[in-house]
């Protein structure tokens, strides 16, 4: 019997090791798996490489992970906003490495990993500092930059509902990077608001099939 439900947040993040690359879903705070992030802070893994659209907001969620100094590098498209003070302080002090990736490229590189592609050519970034040292090519009437897939050891994502097979349904814009990150990680861990019985989820509404998910934890019932 396939049952990917784990009973605690501690069990959900077990095995995330020092030096791991971890994708974290969310567009700002929308869709960010805060419960899983808090459990990861308590778990203690260090020297992490984090892949996220942003670099944390305020002092909760991803920002709390940064503040705990568990992250050595962040790969993101939008590291600076009005409440990114934790990242700003770490970066100015030289305590965190940043790889800046345009948002479309970030999504495309994650998708490339999920599709098993070796690399992609994208026009975004051509002729800028972001293309320095990278292979470029003219294809048709446009110039392109070679970019490599972004893969992860783990992905922490948030969904609205999930079943024991790992099928996931998201809530509106909170979906954002969750589906593509789930395809690009060796182990995808999903935080869900509600558990559904098998057959309760409309197949037409399932955005992430269970084949891409290894662990599911319901925050309404899970404890650390």
ZAMARGU-4260 file (C-alpha; in steps of 0.2 Angstrom, whole numbers, plus 5000, padded with zeros to 4 digits):
<rodrens>
0) 5000/5000/5000 | 5007/5017/4995 | 5006/5029/5010 | 5017/5045/5009 | 5009/5053/5024
5) 5021/5057/5038 | 5014/5060/5056 | 5025/5075/5061 | 5035/5089/5054 | 5051/5082/5061
10) 5048/5066/5051 | 5044/5076/5036 | 5061/5085/5036 | 5071/5070/5042 | 5087/5067/5031
15) 5089/5084/5025 | 5108/5085/5027 | 5121/5098/5028 | 5126/5105/5012 | 5109/5100/5003
20) 5101/5110/4989 | 5084/5114/4994 | 5070/5122/4984 | 5057/5131/4994 | 5041/5136/4985
25) 5032/5153/4987 | 5031/5169/4979 | 5035/5181/4993 | 5024/5174/5007 | 5011/5166/4995
30) 5013/5147/4995 | 5028/5147/5007 | 5029/5131/5017 | 5032/5140/5034 | 5029/5125/5045
35) 5042/5114/5035 | 5054/5129/5036 | 5052/5130/5055 | 5055/5111/5056 | 5070/5112/5046
40) 5077/5126/5057 | 5074/5115/5072 | 5082/5100/5063 | 5098/5109/5062 | 5104/5106/5044
45) 5118/5119/5039 | 5127/5126/5024 | 5111/5124/5013 | 5109/5131/4995 | 5091/5138/4994
50) 5082/5140/4978 | 5067/5152/4980 | 5060/5166/4970 | 5064/5179/4984 | 5076/5180/4998
55) 5064/5180/5013 | 5051/5193/5020 | 5052/5200/5037 | 5059/5188/5050 | 5048/5172/5047
60) 5048/5158/5035 | 5063/5158/5024 | 5070/5174/5032 | 5070/5165/5049 | 5081/5151/5040
65) 5093/5164/5034 | 5093/5173/5051 | 5098/5156/5059 | 5113/5156/5047 | 5109/5139/5040
70) 5111/5145/5022 | 5127/5147/5013 | 5120/5152/4996 | 5103/5157/4989 | 5098/5156/4971
75) 5083/5168/4967 | 5076/5181/4956 | 5071/5195/4968 | 5082/5196/4983 | 5078/5214/4988
80) 5061/5220/4994 | 5056/5232/5007 | 5056/5219/5021 | 5072/5209/5015 | 5082/5216/5030
85) 5089/5199/5035 | 5096/5194/5018 | 5102/5212/5016 | 5112/5211/5032 | 5120/5194/5028
90) 5124/5199/5010 | 5132/5216/5016 | 5142/5206/5029 | 5148/5193/5016 | 5140/5179/5025
95) 5129/5173/5011 | 5132/5170/4992 | 5119/5176/4980 | 5116/5169/4962 | 5104/5181/4954
100) 5093/5173/4941 | 5080/5182/4930 | 5063/5175/4935 | 5059/5167/4919 | 5076/5159/4918
105) 5073/5153/4936 | 5057/5144/4931 | 5064/5138/4915 | 5080/5131/4923 | 5069/5122/4936
110) 5057/5115/4922 | 5073/5109/4912 | 5078/5099/4927 | 5061/5091/4929 | 5061/5087/4911
115) 5078/5079/4911 | 5086/5092/4899 | 5104/5095/4899 | 5103/5113/4896 | 5093/5127/4888
120) 5096/5142/4877 | 5087/5158/4883 | 5087/5176/4876 | 5085/5183/4894 | 5101/5190/4900
125) 5110/5191/4884 | 5122/5206/4883 | 5121/5209/4902 | 5133/5205/4917 | 5122/5189/4920
130) 5129/5182/4903 | 5147/5185/4907 | 5157/5169/4905 | 5143/5159/4898 | 5141/5152/4881
135) 5130/5162/4869 | 5123/5157/4852 | 5113/5166/4838 | 5098/5156/4833 | 5088/5163/4819
140) 5086/5181/4822 | 5090/5181/4841 | 5105/5179/4853 | 5104/5167/4867 | 5113/5162/4883
145) 5116/5144/4888 | 5109/5140/4905 | 5110/5124/4915 | 5096/5116/4924 | 5093/5119/4943
150) 5091/5102/4952 | 5088/5100/4971 | 5091/5086/4984 | 5074/5092/4992 | 5059/5103/4988
155) 5048/5110/5002 | 5032/5115/4995 | 5014/5120/5001 | 4998/5114/4994 | 4980/5115/4999
160) 4975/5097/4999 | 4984/5081/4996 | 4980/5062/4998 | 4991/5047/5004 | 4998/5044/4986
165) 5005/5062/4986 | 4993/5070/4973 | 4992/5088/4977 | 4979/5102/4974 | 4984/5120/4976
170) 4975/5136/4981 | 4975/5149/4968 | 4991/5159/4966 | 4999/5150/4981 | 5003/5137/4968
175) 5017/5147/4960 | 5033/5137/4960 | 5027/5122/4969 | 5023/5111/4953 | 5039/5113/4944
180) 5050/5112/4960 | 5041/5095/4964 | 5048/5088/4947 | 5066/5094/4950 | 5070/5087/4967
185) 5075/5070/4972 | 5064/5071/4987 | 5048/5082/4987 | 5040/5086/5004 | 5023/5094/5004
190) 5015/5103/5018 | 4996/5103/5015 | 4981/5111/5024 | 4970/5096/5022 | 4971/5077/5019
195) 4959/5070/5007 | 4954/5052/5005 | 4959/5043/4989 | 4946/5047/4976 | 4941/5063/4984
200) 4952/5074/4973 | 4945/5077/4956 | 4959/5070/4944 | 4956/5086/4933 | 4961/5097/4947
205) 4977/5088/4953 | 4991/5099/4948 | 5005/5089/4955 | 5003/5070/4953 | 5009/5059/4967
210) 5024/5052/4957 | 5033/5068/4960 | 5030/5068/4979 | 5039/5058/4992 | 5031/5064/5009
215) 5015/5073/5014 | 5012/5081/5031 | 4996/5089/5036 | 4999/5105/5046 | 4982/5104/5055
220) 4987/5087/5063 | 5005/5086/5063 | 5017/5091/5078 | 5035/5093/5079
</rodrens>
